[in-house]
Amino acid sequence: METVELSQQQSARMAELPEDHRVVGVDHTAPLVRKPTGQIIPIQQNGRLTVATIAARPRLAAASPISD
């Protein structure tokens, strides 16, 4: 996994995530969070959560097995 520097807003958002949300990867500069429903949500530079792009989903499915 590549290393990225998070913005202050991204760090704050990650600290506020519910326990059942998991950081599963990174897409350029956005950490990717998996909700309990399976939806992948990037955390943008400004700390906002958005829907993952279609291009990011196949990479996540192949690269990050779900482990509990």
Helices and strands as residue ranges (DSSP letters): H 8-16, E 22-27, E 30-34, E 40-42, H 56-63
